[in-house]
Amino acid sequence: MASRTASKDIITLKGSAAIVSEFFGYAANSILYNRGVYPEESFAKVKKYGLTMLLTQDEAVKTFITNLTSQLSEWLEAGKLQRIVLVIMSKATGEVLERWNFNIVTDGEVVEKGVVKEKSDKEIMREIQAIMRQVSSCISFLPCLDEPCIFDVLAYTDTDTSVPFTWVESDAKLIDNPQMVKLHSFDTKIHKVDTLVSYKNDDWDEQ
């Protein structure tokens, strides 16, 4: 038992990439659910990170997120991924209403030399759990999205990164004078993920 417990503390580049890409899949589902981008009834409950999480049952969205996390894992393993942004936009006008930023810092030594790091699974899970709790409570600090919305995902990679044909060049989909809320971060010791949500500042908020 002791050796099995110890082995769980070893984090490899491949293992870290899997943790971060899986995290983004669950985070994306949670954001889409909590921000009402898709109907509540189109999500199913699952247990993950010691929490009740919700996953979309919409086949098109499931396929999109599965393909996305697979590509993210590849880029993370290569040390090429700098940031992922989930953008929520007005379906009618295309106006950007929210940007969920996941900034990624990769330990270059691990990518170059293949060294391993140590951190317990439980500690990583606690850090991810804290982010997921904040996403679930986002309705308490974000404006109500009272119109039909759509979403997109932007990936910021190193300039020499090979990009599949399914990805296209995009503008940054920025928000003018946004409000920003910094959320918790988590660190596998190989990839550090900082989370920030920026959102449209309605005029009446300033009155």
DADA-V146945 format. One record per residue. RES is the residue in one letter. OMEGA is omega in whole degrees, -180 to 180 (none if undefined). Layout:
[[RES | OMEGA] [RES | OMEGA]]
This chain:
[[M | -177] [A | -178] [S | 180] [R | 178] [T | -179] [A | -177] [S | 179] [K | -179] [D | -179] [I | 180] [I | 175] [T | 178] [L | 180] [K | 180] [G | 179] [S | 178] [A | 179] [A | 179] [I | -176] [V | -180] [S | 177] [E | 177] [F | -178] [F | 177] [G | 179] [Y | 179] [A | 179] [A | 177] [N | -178] [S | 178] [I | -179] [L | 178] [Y | -174] [N | 178] [R | 174] [G | -180] [V | 176] [Y | -176] [P | -179] [E | -176] [E | -180] [S | 178] [F | 177] [A | -178] [K | 173] [V | 176] [K | 178] [K | 179] [Y | -178] [G | -178] [L | 170] [T | -180] [M | 179] [L | -180] [L | 179] [T | 174] [Q | 177] [D | -172] [E | -179] [A | -180] [V | 177] [K | 180] [T | 179] [F | -177] [I | 178] [T | 179] [N | -180] [L | -176] [T | 177] [S | 179] [Q | 179] [L | -180] [S | 179] [E | 180] [W | 179] [L | 180] [E | 180] [A | -179] [G | -173] [K | -174] [L | -179] [Q | -175] [R | 172] [I | 179] [V | 172] [L | -175] [V | 174] [I | -175] [M | 173] [S | 179] [K | -176] [A | -172] [T | -176] [G | 180] [E | 179] [V | -178] [L | 180] [E | 173] [R | 176] [W | -174] [N | 174] [F | -179] [N | -173] [I | 175] [V | -177] [T | 176] [D | -175] [G | -179] [E | 180] [V | -179] [V | -175] [E | -171] [K | 177] [G | 179] [V | 178] [V | 179] [K | 179] [E | 172] [K | -175] [S | 176] [D | -176] [K | -179] [E | 177] [I | -179] [M | 179] [R | 180] [E | 178] [I | 179] [Q | -179] [A | 178] [I | -178] [M | 177] [R | 178] [Q | 178] [V | -179] [S | -178] [S | -174] [C | -180] [I | -178] [S | -179] [F | 178] [L | 178] [P | 178] [C | 174] [L | -172] [D | 176] [E | 178] [P | -176] [C | 173] [I | 180] [F | 175] [D | 179] [V | 178] [L | 177] [A | 176] [Y | -177] [T | 173] [D | -175] [T | -178] [D | -176] [T | 174] [S | -176] [V | 179] [P | -178] [F | 180] [T | 177] [W | 180] [V | 175] [E | -178] [S | 169] [D | -173] [A | -180] [K | -177] [L | 176] [I | 177] [D | 178] [N | -176] [P | 164] [Q | -179] [M | 176] [V | 178] [K | 178] [L | 179] [H | 176] [S | 170] [F | -171] [D | 177] [T | -172] [K | 175] [I | 175] [H | 174] [K | -177] [V | 175] [D | -175] [T | -180] [L | 174] [V | 174] [S | -175] [Y | -178] [K | -180] [N | 180] [D | -176] [D | -175] [W | 178] [D | -175] [E | -176] [Q | none]]
